[in-house]
Amino acid sequence: MSTAPVTNEATQQAVAFISRIRQRIATVVVGQDVVVERALISLFTGGHLLLQGVPGLAKTLLVSVLSKTVDLDFARIQFTIDLLPSDILGSEILDPRTNEFKILKGPVFTNLLLADEINRAAPKVQGALLEAMQERKVTIGNETFLLPAPFLVIATQNPIEQSGTFELPEAQLDRFMLCHRLDYPTPEQEKEVLRRNSSLGIRESDRGAVARTEFDILDNEPVGSSADLIAAMQAVQEVHISDVFIDHVVELVNRTRTNPALEVGCSPRAGIALLKASRARALINERDYVIPEDMYALAEDVILHRIRLNYEALADGLTGPEVLRNIMVDMGLTPATV
């Protein structure tokens, strides 16, 4: 689809910044263009992102290179069955020298938080992130602390069917603006992954050496400053949304609440997420206005993790993607129309 070039100088600078980010990520991560787009959408809107897929699809690598590409503080939490809420948020500890309690802040106090394999921890631990994700603040003891700005959670999740995983609480799933499901790379992309990996060589350490991995080639030099990120976030806010587009979003969300195959539909938060994500996607695609294609492309990532099929639909063999596609077809939203 051809689009008119953006003429606003600030928007042009934001587009150039986005291009530099994508080029840097492409030096480490092969393919995964859609995943990179979703990560940038989350970054520019402040919405949290859940990446779902089997181990080995470069989910952690992508988040690591994104943190080094943009000038952000980064922290990683490896979720395990024995993780405690205090391991994420922090805790009060007794200072033996003063015999007073002081606050030890946890890794959540950062700009970009990677919650790795989030569904391997118990629901109580997953729930510890709720306040931080929604209100951008954390309560430790009797004190409340604001989190740094920006604050973004990118979580990775293994399929529910895998051993040692827990289903995320619905309240927490709703806090994720996007939930993207990763596919395996194409044969050509996988060939390039193997080709790059075979040329990494070794890294000498102490009196020995270890084989290098993709994490060893990450460049710590960011491609832009925090001012560039703020300018990009502002440019997203300037993307035009028509009243007709808003009407379509409202209709789509409401149809999930009345569909006979769904037990749980979307809350207003889904509509807000779809608008924000569509704006960011438009900017990433060098437009200063949204189009129906943005809504169609993002609908699954915004809606599927917020709906739940009823017993009859499951018994009939229906799936969430099928129900959503039927809703969009009834609305006249199909690839042919967008």
Secondary structure as the mmCIF struct_conf table of DSSP 4:
data_model
#
loop_
_struct_conf.conf_type_id
_struct_conf.id
_struct_conf.beg_label_comp_id
_struct_conf.beg_label_asym_id
_struct_conf.beg_label_seq_id
_struct_conf.end_label_comp_id
_struct_conf.end_label_asym_id
_struct_conf.end_label_seq_id
HELX_LH_PP_P HELX_LH_PP_P1 ALA A 4 VAL A 6
HELX_RH_AL_P HELX_RH_AL_P1 GLU A 9 ALA A 26
TURN_TY1_P TURN_TY1_P1 THR A 27 VAL A 28
BEND BEND1 VAL A 29 VAL A 29
BEND BEND2 GLY A 31 GLY A 31
HELX_RH_AL_P HELX_RH_AL_P2 ASP A 33 THR A 45
TURN_TY1_P TURN_TY1_P2 GLY A 46 GLY A 46
STRN STRN1 HIS A 48 GLN A 52
TURN_TY1_P TURN_TY1_P3 PRO A 55 GLY A 56
BEND BEND3 LEU A 57 ALA A 58
HELX_RH_AL_P HELX_RH_AL_P3 LYS A 59 THR A 69
STRN STRN2 VAL A 70 VAL A 70
TURN_TY1_P TURN_TY1_P4 ASP A 71 ASP A 71
STRN STRN3 PHE A 74 GLN A 78
TURN_TY1_P TURN_TY1_P5 ILE A 81 ASP A 82
HELX_RH_AL_P HELX_RH_AL_P4 PRO A 85 LEU A 89
STRN STRN4 GLY A 90 ASP A 95
TURN_TY1_P TURN_TY1_P6 PRO A 96 ASN A 99
STRN STRN5 GLU A 100 LYS A 105
TURN_TY1_P TURN_TY1_P7 PRO A 107 VAL A 108
BEND BEND4 PHE A 109 ASN A 111
STRN STRN6 LEU A 112 ASP A 116
TURN_TY1_P TURN_TY1_P8 GLU A 117 GLU A 117
HELX_RH_3T_P HELX_RH_3T_P1 ILE A 118 ARG A 120
BEND BEND5 ALA A 121 ALA A 121
HELX_RH_AL_P HELX_RH_AL_P5 PRO A 123 GLY A 127
TURN_TY1_P TURN_TY1_P9 ALA A 128 LEU A 129
HELX_RH_AL_P HELX_RH_AL_P6 LEU A 130 GLU A 135
BEND BEND6 ARG A 136 ARG A 136
STRN STRN7 LYS A 137 ILE A 140
TURN_TY1_P TURN_TY1_P10 GLY A 141 ASN A 142
STRN STRN8 GLU A 143 LEU A 146
HELX_LH_PP_P HELX_LH_PP_P2 LEU A 147 PRO A 148
BEND BEND7 ALA A 149 PRO A 150
STRN STRN9 LEU A 152 GLN A 157
TURN_TY1_P TURN_TY1_P11 ILE A 160 GLU A 161
BEND BEND8 GLN A 162 GLN A 162
TURN_TY1_P TURN_TY1_P12 SER A 163 GLY A 164
HELX_LH_PP_P HELX_LH_PP_P3 GLU A 167 PRO A 169
HELX_RH_AL_P HELX_RH_AL_P7 GLU A 170 LEU A 173
TURN_TY1_P TURN_TY1_P13 ASP A 174 ARG A 175
STRN STRN10 PHE A 176 ARG A 181
HELX_LH_PP_P HELX_LH_PP_P4 TYR A 184 THR A 186
HELX_RH_AL_P HELX_RH_AL_P8 PRO A 187 SER A 198
TURN_TY1_P TURN_TY1_P14 SER A 199 SER A 199
STRN STRN11 ILE A 202 SER A 205
TURN_TY1_P TURN_TY1_P15 ASP A 206 ARG A 207
STRN STRN12 GLY A 208 ALA A 211
HELX_RH_3T_P HELX_RH_3T_P2 GLU A 214 ILE A 217
BEND BEND9 GLU A 221 GLU A 221
BEND BEND10 VAL A 223 VAL A 223
STRN STRN13 GLY A 224 GLY A 224
HELX_RH_AL_P HELX_RH_AL_P9 SER A 226 GLN A 237
TURN_TY1_P TURN_TY1_P16 GLU A 238 GLU A 238
BEND BEND11 VAL A 239 VAL A 239
STRN STRN14 HIS A 240 HIS A 240
HELX_RH_AL_P HELX_RH_AL_P10 ASP A 243 THR A 258
TURN_TY1_P TURN_TY1_P17 PRO A 260 ALA A 261
STRN STRN15 LEU A 262 VAL A 264
HELX_RH_AL_P HELX_RH_AL_P11 PRO A 268 ILE A 284
TURN_TY1_P TURN_TY1_P18 ASN A 285 GLU A 286
BEND BEND12 ASP A 288 ASP A 288
STRN STRN16 TYR A 289 TYR A 289
HELX_RH_AL_P HELX_RH_AL_P12 PRO A 292 ILE A 303
HELX_RH_3T_P HELX_RH_3T_P3 LEU A 304 ARG A 306
STRN STRN17 ARG A 308 LEU A 309
HELX_RH_AL_P HELX_RH_AL_P13 TYR A 311 ALA A 315
TURN_TY1_P TURN_TY1_P19 ASP A 316 GLY A 317
HELX_RH_AL_P HELX_RH_AL_P14 GLY A 320 ASP A 330
TURN_TY1_P TURN_TY1_P20 MET A 331 GLY A 332
TURN_TY1_P TURN_TY1_P21 PRO A 335 THR A 337
#
